[in-house]
Amino acid sequence: MNHSERSMSPSQRSQQLSKSQQTTKTATSTAKTATSTAKTEDLRADVLQEQVAVPVIEEELQVGKREVNRGGVRVSSRLVEQPIQESVRLREEHVHVERHPVDRPVQPAALDTFQSGTVELVETDEEAVVAKKARVIEEVVVSKAVTQRTEQIRETLRHTEVQVEPVSAAERSNGARGYEQYDTDFRQHYQTGAYSKHGYAYEQVAPAYLFGYQLGTSQNFKGHDWTTIEMEAGKAWEERNPGTWST
């Protein structure tokens, strides 16, 4: 592999292989199909064998409500005695008896009263009468008003990202570039591609770049036309990501 081939991304390398192999004669392509099919089975085994489940952890935000005692109001009543003093004018009657010496003739008409009799004069007094009458002069009303408010919850959620980079002995011996070394190329390709324009994040399409890297660096892929391995590559992808190969 020369320097220009090493600088190509796995997807560009696959397209170049496809273009070069399409010029092969029909008879030669047919003869190679059976051999390539067997090799793609080895490719699937090479890519999928000895699977290790690496958990991808993501935190979810759960917002609930609970009642908190914030205090309140205690209303109590007690009896208070307050001495008061009022002034009232009272009337009293007193009978006075006076005797005055008189010397005058009796009138004939007065002779009719010249007989026994009794005259009474009654003394009356006023005395204070105290009465108490209770009246409601004020009401203390205690009630609760319920209001609602919206509170913005700000929290940071964490998640793990798993990046898989296959490293074979052959790659170590010939100095092949690792997946991380292609990261800049993949990101540049993503920025100019359709997925970026349609709002997909790079992390969403990164597994596709990784899969292309695995296919491009596998020894079982060398010398194969893309049309001969596309079906098996799709099956391998669908086993990891069901229903997403056509997208």
C-alpha positions as CSV (number, residue, x, y, z in Angstrom):
1,M,0.0,0.0,0.0
2,N,1.5,3.3,-1.1
3,H,1.3,6.7,0.7
4,S,-1.8,7.9,-1.3
5,E,-3.7,4.7,-0.5
6,R,-2.9,5.1,3.2
7,S,-4.3,8.7,3.2
8,M,-7.6,7.6,1.8
9,S,-10.6,7.0,4.1
10,P,-12.0,3.5,4.2
11,S,-15.1,4.6,2.3
12,Q,-13.0,6.2,-0.5
13,R,-10.9,3.1,-0.7
14,S,-14.0,0.9,-1.1
15,Q,-15.2,3.2,-3.9
16,Q,-11.9,2.9,-5.7
17,L,-11.9,-0.8,-5.4
18,S,-15.4,-0.9,-6.9
19,K,-14.5,1.3,-9.9
20,S,-11.3,-0.8,-10.6
21,Q,-13.1,-4.1,-10.4
22,Q,-16.0,-3.1,-12.6
23,T,-13.7,-3.2,-15.6
24,T,-13.1,-6.9,-15.2
25,K,-14.6,-9.2,-17.8
26,T,-17.9,-10.9,-17.0
27,A,-16.5,-14.4,-17.1
28,T,-13.7,-13.6,-14.7
29,S,-16.1,-11.9,-12.3
30,T,-18.4,-14.9,-12.4
31,A,-15.6,-17.2,-11.6
32,K,-14.4,-15.1,-8.6
33,T,-17.9,-14.7,-7.2
34,A,-18.0,-18.1,-5.6
35,T,-14.5,-17.7,-4.1
36,S,-15.4,-14.2,-2.8
37,T,-18.6,-15.4,-1.2
38,A,-16.6,-17.9,0.8
39,K,-14.2,-15.2,1.8
40,T,-17.0,-12.9,2.9
41,E,-18.2,-15.6,5.2
42,D,-14.7,-15.5,6.7
43,L,-15.0,-11.7,6.9
44,R,-18.3,-12.0,8.9
45,A,-16.6,-14.4,11.2
46,D,-13.6,-12.2,11.4
47,V,-15.7,-9.1,12.3
48,L,-18.3,-10.8,14.5
49,Q,-16.5,-13.6,16.3
50,E,-15.6,-13.4,19.9
51,Q,-18.1,-10.6,20.6
52,V,-17.7,-8.8,23.9
53,A,-20.6,-6.9,25.3
54,V,-19.5,-3.4,26.4
55,P,-22.3,-1.6,28.2
56,V,-23.1,1.9,27.0
57,I,-24.4,3.8,30.0
58,E,-26.6,6.8,29.8
59,E,-28.2,8.8,32.7
60,E,-31.9,9.7,32.5
61,L,-33.4,12.7,34.2
62,Q,-36.3,11.9,36.5
63,V,-38.1,14.9,38.0
64,G,-40.7,14.3,40.8
65,K,-42.4,16.3,43.4
66,R,-42.6,16.0,47.2
67,E,-44.3,18.0,49.9
68,V,-42.1,20.1,52.2
69,N,-43.3,21.6,55.4
70,R,-42.5,25.3,55.2
71,G,-44.2,26.4,58.5
72,G,-47.6,28.0,58.9
73,V,-49.9,30.0,61.3
74,R,-51.3,29.0,64.7
75,V,-54.3,30.9,65.8
76,S,-55.5,30.7,69.4
77,S,-57.8,32.7,71.6
78,R,-57.8,33.4,75.3
79,L,-60.1,35.2,77.7
80,V,-58.7,38.6,79.0
81,E,-60.3,40.4,81.9
82,Q,-60.1,44.2,81.9
83,P,-61.4,46.3,84.8
84,I,-63.4,49.4,83.7
85,Q,-65.0,52.2,85.7
86,E,-68.1,54.2,84.7
87,S,-70.0,57.0,86.4
88,V,-73.8,57.1,86.6
89,R,-76.1,59.7,88.2
90,L,-78.7,58.2,90.5
91,R,-81.8,60.0,91.9
92,E,-83.0,59.7,95.5
93,E,-86.3,60.8,97.1
94,H,-86.6,61.9,100.8
95,V,-89.8,62.7,102.6
96,H,-89.6,65.6,105.0
97,V,-92.3,66.3,107.7
98,E,-92.6,69.8,109.0
99,R,-95.1,71.3,111.4
100,H,-96.0,75.0,111.2
101,P,-98.2,76.8,113.8
102,V,-101.3,78.2,112.0
103,D,-104.3,80.2,113.4
104,R,-107.1,80.7,110.9
105,P,-110.7,79.9,110.8
106,V,-111.9,76.7,109.1
107,Q,-113.7,77.1,105.9
108,P,-117.0,75.3,105.7
109,A,-115.8,73.3,102.8
110,A,-112.9,72.0,104.9
111,L,-115.3,70.6,107.4
112,D,-115.9,67.6,105.1
113,T,-112.3,66.4,105.6
114,F,-112.5,66.7,109.3
115,Q,-112.4,63.1,110.0
116,S,-109.9,60.3,110.4
117,G,-107.6,59.4,107.5
118,T,-104.2,58.4,106.4
119,V,-101.8,60.1,103.9
120,E,-98.7,58.2,102.6
121,L,-95.8,59.6,100.7
122,V,-93.4,56.9,99.3
123,E,-89.7,57.6,98.9
124,T,-88.0,56.1,95.8
125,D,-84.3,55.8,95.0
126,E,-82.5,54.9,91.8
127,E,-79.8,52.3,92.0
128,A,-77.3,51.2,89.3
129,V,-78.2,48.1,87.3
130,V,-75.2,46.4,85.6
131,A,-75.7,44.1,82.6
132,K,-73.2,42.8,80.1
133,K,-73.9,42.0,76.5
134,A,-71.4,40.3,74.3
135,R,-70.9,41.5,70.7
136,V,-68.7,40.2,67.9
137,I,-66.5,43.1,66.9
138,E,-63.9,41.3,64.7
139,E,-63.3,38.0,62.8
140,V,-59.9,36.5,62.2
141,V,-60.2,34.3,59.1
142,V,-57.4,31.8,58.4
143,S,-57.3,30.2,55.0
144,K,-54.8,28.7,52.5
145,A,-54.3,29.9,48.9
146,V,-52.8,27.4,46.5
147,T,-50.6,28.7,43.7
148,Q,-48.4,27.0,41.1
149,R,-45.0,28.0,39.8
150,T,-42.7,26.5,37.2
151,E,-39.2,25.8,38.2
152,Q,-36.4,25.2,35.8
153,I,-34.4,22.1,36.6
154,R,-30.8,22.3,35.5
155,E,-28.8,19.1,35.7
156,T,-25.9,17.4,33.9
157,L,-26.5,14.0,32.5
158,R,-23.6,11.7,31.8
159,H,-23.2,8.9,29.3
160,T,-20.4,6.7,28.0
161,E,-19.3,6.4,24.5
162,V,-17.6,3.2,23.3
163,Q,-15.2,3.4,20.4
164,V,-13.9,0.1,19.1
165,E,-10.6,-0.1,17.1
166,P,-9.5,-3.5,15.9
167,V,-5.7,-3.9,15.9
168,S,-4.2,-7.0,14.3
169,A,-0.7,-8.3,14.3
170,A,-0.4,-7.6,10.5
171,E,-1.4,-3.9,11.1
172,R,1.3,-3.6,13.8
173,S,3.9,-5.1,11.6
174,N,3.3,-3.0,8.4
175,G,2.6,0.3,10.4
176,A,-1.0,0.7,9.2
177,R,-2.9,3.7,10.6
178,G,-5.4,3.0,13.4
179,Y,-9.0,4.1,13.5
180,E,-8.2,7.1,15.7
181,Q,-5.7,8.4,13.2
182,Y,-8.5,8.6,10.6
183,D,-10.7,10.6,13.0
184,T,-9.8,13.9,11.2
185,D,-10.5,12.5,7.8
186,F,-13.8,11.0,8.9
187,R,-14.9,14.3,10.5
188,Q,-14.1,16.3,7.4
189,H,-16.0,13.8,5.3
190,Y,-19.0,14.1,7.7
191,Q,-19.0,17.9,7.6
192,T,-19.3,17.9,3.8
193,G,-21.7,15.0,3.6
194,A,-25.5,14.7,3.7
195,Y,-25.8,13.5,7.3
196,S,-24.4,16.8,8.6
197,K,-26.7,18.8,6.4
198,H,-29.7,16.8,7.7
199,G,-28.9,17.5,11.3
200,Y,-27.3,14.2,12.4
201,A,-24.6,14.5,15.0
202,Y,-21.2,13.0,14.3
203,E,-21.6,10.6,17.2
204,Q,-24.7,9.2,15.4
205,V,-22.8,8.3,12.2
206,A,-19.5,7.4,13.8
207,P,-20.4,3.7,14.0
208,A,-20.8,3.7,10.2
209,Y,-17.3,5.1,9.8
210,L,-16.0,2.5,12.2
211,F,-17.7,-0.3,10.3
212,G,-16.2,1.0,7.0
213,Y,-12.8,1.1,8.7
214,Q,-13.2,-2.5,9.8
215,L,-14.1,-3.6,6.3
216,G,-11.4,-1.6,4.6
217,T,-8.6,-2.9,6.9
218,S,-9.7,-6.5,6.9
219,Q,-7.4,-8.9,5.1
220,N,-10.4,-10.7,3.7
221,F,-11.5,-7.7,1.8
222,K,-8.4,-7.1,-0.3
223,G,-9.0,-7.6,-4.0
224,H,-12.8,-7.8,-3.8
225,D,-15.3,-5.8,-5.8
226,W,-17.8,-3.9,-3.6
227,T,-20.7,-5.5,-5.5
228,T,-19.5,-8.9,-4.4
229,I,-19.3,-8.0,-0.7
230,E,-22.1,-5.5,-0.4
231,M,-24.8,-8.1,0.5
232,E,-22.7,-9.8,3.2
233,A,-21.5,-6.4,4.5
234,G,-25.1,-5.4,4.8
235,K,-25.9,-8.6,6.8
236,A,-23.0,-7.9,9.1
237,W,-24.2,-4.4,9.7
238,E,-27.8,-5.4,10.2
239,E,-26.8,-7.9,12.9
240,R,-25.4,-4.9,14.9
241,N,-27.8,-2.2,13.8
242,P,-31.2,-3.7,12.7
243,G,-33.1,-1.8,10.1
244,T,-30.5,0.9,9.4
245,W,-28.5,-0.5,6.5
246,S,-30.6,1.2,3.8
247,T,-30.4,4.6,5.6
